[in-house]
């Protein structure tokens, strides 16, 4: 189990960790828990939790293209942050069950 294994690392170090993990994890079960959805792109199976309950299951290709919490959060993470004043208003956060979705809602 790897709980946010790269949270304190820069992008290069994070890439090295996950590149090395692929080789070490061969023929083993690895359970990464992360808010950085790009880190689970190579997973065989992704489980998305929302408020402690399973909301979605599947592989990255399916979850990132089908409507649901994973896709909403994936799209949000892909947006580049805007400078203040760059737009009249900030983009609205996606909602889930009548509340704003947060990256903390998705656990893979």
Protein Blocks (a to p, Z undefined) as FASTA:
>chain_A
ZZhkllmpcfklmmmmmmmmmmmmgopacddddfblklmmmpmbdcddeehiafbgcdfk
lmmmpgcjklmmmmmmmpccddehkambdcddddeehiacdfklpcZZ
